[in-house]
Amino acid sequence: MSLLLILFIAIVLFLITTSLVLLVIGPVMMLNPHRRGNEYYAERSHPLSPADMKLQFNDFWFQSAGTAQLHAWFIPAEEPARGTILYLHGVGDNKISGLPLAEVFHRHQFNVMLYDSRAHGMSEGKYCTYGYYERHDVKKAIDILLERHQTPTEKIGVFGTSMGAAIAVQAAAIEPRIAAVVAEGCFTNLRTITVDYQKRLIRLPWHFLRNLVMKRSEFLADFDHHEVSPLRSVKNIHVPILFIHGKNDTFIRYQYSEELYAAANEPKKLYLIEKANHTDIHQVAQREYEERVVRFFEQWLK
């Protein structure tokens, strides 16, 4: 047997093995991201609930757009409230990550609602679909704000980070009760970001591997990944939107926020932070970051 034939057989076997492994593992990684729990934050001396920050809050569950129950916190502002901000966390994360920013919003007289997305944190839900179903959960959260907390519709803003930013953008395109959006570290569409993660995790750029994972994931979770496109959704948003991104982001390239900004309607703003990665934007930019985000909501939640 020639060396060329042996090499060919080895390559074919490698491709078959890799494809089979990804067909099994890929959808699990995509649809069931590892849930970051209290232990992660406790190890970092991070507050675990609003009570740890001496904030009054309501702890409750609400029905998603499907059958899952979602766990939430509502932190009321000192009266008179300037508006209400809905916080949406990133993939694998939970509402605990939003507590430092919630404290900033509370200090500036905003109500804050934070909840664990389906298949994240304490919430129920079998699969994560990156906005396909989650955008409708945002509508359910807003129903709660209107029914239980009598929040005026012109005073509801959404802050999303990473996956939460993608959900926020997709929700704002179909939910007229959202008055302003902040999208931090957002991707353009699920296909593109999946290839990026594939290259980083297994160093293989082949699109057919992505397609295998996508098709299997679509079958399991009953969704269409082509519909998960903040880039398409942003064209249908007609409320103010602020895009934020760290210029050293190694997870989601900052150029994606530039693309989203270019496609968005006015009024819009783009805020790029030097030396910031994906999850440390607040820590890097600190007070300037807080002031820009607060000022944005103060301006548009009138």
N, C-alpha and C positions, 0 to 999 in steps of 0.2 A: 504494500500500500504506500502510495507516494506521500511525501510530507504535505503537499498541497491539499490532498484529499483528507488527510488526518486533521489538518487545520480547519478545513471546511466543515467536517463532521463536528469538531469541537465547538465551532461557532454556532452551528445549528442547535446542538444540545444545550449550549449556554442560553441561547435565545428562548428555547422551549422551556427550560427550567426557570429562567427569570420571569417569563410570561405567566407560568403557572403559579409561582410564588406571589407575584404581584396581583394576580387574579383573586387570590385568597386574602392576602394581607392588605393590599391597597385599599379596597372598600372599607375594611375595618378601620384603618387609619383615617380615612376621609370622613366616614359617617359617624364614627364613635371616637372622637378625639379624647385623649387622656384627660380626665377631669382633675383640675387643680383644686385641692381641698384646703381646709383650714390649716393643716399642718405646714403647707408650703409658706403661708403667710405668717404663721406663728413663729417659724424658724427665723423670719426676717423682722421680727418685732413690729409687724404691721397690724393695725387695728383689725379686729375680726367682725365687728358689728358697729353700728352707729353709737351704741352705748359706750364703747371703748373711747369714743371721741366726745362723750358727754352730750350727745345729740338725742333729742326726743325723736321717736320713730314708731311707726306702725309696722308690724310684721304680719304678712298675710300671704295667702295663695290666691291665684286667679286662673281661670280657664284659658288655655291657649286657643288658637283658631282651630285646633284639632281636639284630641281627647286628653292631652297632657295637662297636668296642673303645674303652673309655674310659681316659683317662690319669689317674693318681692319684699322690699322695704320702701316705705314712704316717709321722708323726712320733711316735716312742715317747716316753713320759714317763719321768721318773726313777722307779725303783721305790721304793715300791709305787704303781702307778697308781691314781688315784681313779676312773677310768672313761675312756671314749672318746667324743669328740665328732666328729661328721661335719659338715663344713662344705659348704654348698651356695651357690654364687654366684648373682648376678643375670643378667638377660638381656644378651647380648652380651659379658659379662665372662668371667672364667676363675678358676681356683683361686688365682692369684697374689694376687688381691684379699683373700684370707683370711689371708695370712701374718702381718700384724700381730696379728690376733686369735688366730691359732694360737700365736704366741709367748706371748701372755697365758695361754692355756690350758696350754701346756707348763710355764710358770713355776709354775702351780698344780697340777702333777702330773697332768695329763690327757694321754692319747694323743689325737692329732688325725689324722683322715683328710680330705684334700681331693681332689676330682676335678673334671675338666672335664666339664660336662654334655654330652650328645649335641649335635652341631652347634655346639659351643663349644670355644674354646681348641685344644688338641692332639687332642681326641677326634674320633672318626669320627661319622658320623650325617648323614643328608641333611636332616632337618627338626627344628625345635624345636616341641614341642607343649605347653609350659607346665605340664607335670605329667601330661598324659594318659598318656604312655608313661614319662616320667621318674620317676614315683612307683615304678614297678616296678624302675627302675635302682637306686633306693635300697635295695630289697630285696637286689639283687645285691651292692651295696656292703657291706651288713651280713653277707651270706654270707661275704665276704672277711674281714671283721673276726673272725668266729667261727672260720673255718677256718685262717687264717694267723696270727692274732694272739691267739687264745684269749680273746677278750673276753667276759666274762659278759653275758648278755642284759639283766640289770637295770642294767647300767652303760653303756648306749649312749644318748647324747643326740644330737639333731640341731639344728644352728644353720643357719637359712636366711635369706638377705637378698633382698628384692624377689622376683623369680621363684623364687629358691631357697627363700624363705619359703613361697610358694604350693606348691611341690613338697613341702616338709617337712610341711606340714599335710595335703596329700593322701596322702602316704606314711604318716603316723602313723595315719590313719584305717583303713588296711588292713594295717599291719605291727605285730604285737603285740610285736616285739622292741625297739621304740623305747620308752625309759623316760621321756624328757622332751624337750620341744620349745621352741626359741626362734624366733619368727617376727618378723623385722624388716622393716618397710615392706611388708607383705603386701597384695595386692588381694583383693577378695571373689569375683569371678568374671571369666572371660575376656571375656564380653560387655560388662560394664560398663567394664573398663579399656580395651578397644579403642575404645569411644566416647570416653572421656576423651582418649586419644592422638590420635584422629581430629580432635577439636575443637582440640587444641593444634597439630597439624601442618598441617592444611589449613583450619582454621576453619569446617568445615561439620559441623553436628550431625546431619544426616539419617541415620536408622537404616537406610534401605535401602542406603546406601553400605557401612555396616558389614556388612549381611547379604550383599551381593555378595562382599565380601572373605572373609567367614567361609565361605560355601558353597564358594567356589573353594579356599580353604585346606583345608577338610575333605576335598574330593575329592583334592587332591594328596597330603596327608599321611595320609589314611585315619584320621581321628579325629573325635570328636564334641565340638565346643567346649562344648556344654551340660554335659558331664561335668567340665570344668575349673572347679571351683567350691570353693575353700577354705571358703566360707561354708557349703556343704552338708556338706563333709567334717568340719569342726570339731565338728559335732554328734555325730560318731561317735568322737571322741577321748576316751579316759578315762585319760589320763596328764597330768601337770602341763604347762602351756603358758604361756609368757611372751610377750606381744605387745609389740613396741617400735616406736615410730614418731616421726619428727621432725614437730613441729607446723607447720613451714614447708615441708613436703614439697610440691614443685610437680609431681611426677611421679605419685605415688600418694597420694591424700588421706588424712590421718591418721584421718579419720572411718571409713575402712574397717576400721582396726584396732579402733576402738571397736565397730563392728558385729560383728566376729569375736569380740571379747571377750564381748559380750553373749550371743552364741549358744553360746559354749564351755561345757563342763562344768567343774566344780571338780575339782581345784585350778587356779586361773588367776590371772594377774597382767597388768596393763596399765601400761606405762611410756612416757609421752609426754615428749619432750625439747623444751623451748623453744628456738627459734632454730636448730633443726637442719633441714636439707633432707633429700634422699633418700639421698645417698651420703656425707654428712659427719657422721653421728651419732656415730661413735667419736671423731672429732676435736673435736666440740663438747662432748660430755659427759665425755670423757676418763676420769678415774679412777672417777667415780661409775658410769659406764656399765660399765666393766670389773668393778667390784665387784659390781654388781647381777647381771650375767650369770654371773660365776663363782660367786657365792653361790647362785644358782638351781640351777646344775648340782651344786654341792657338796651342796645339800640333797636333791636328788632322785635323783642317781646313787649310791645307797647300796649 
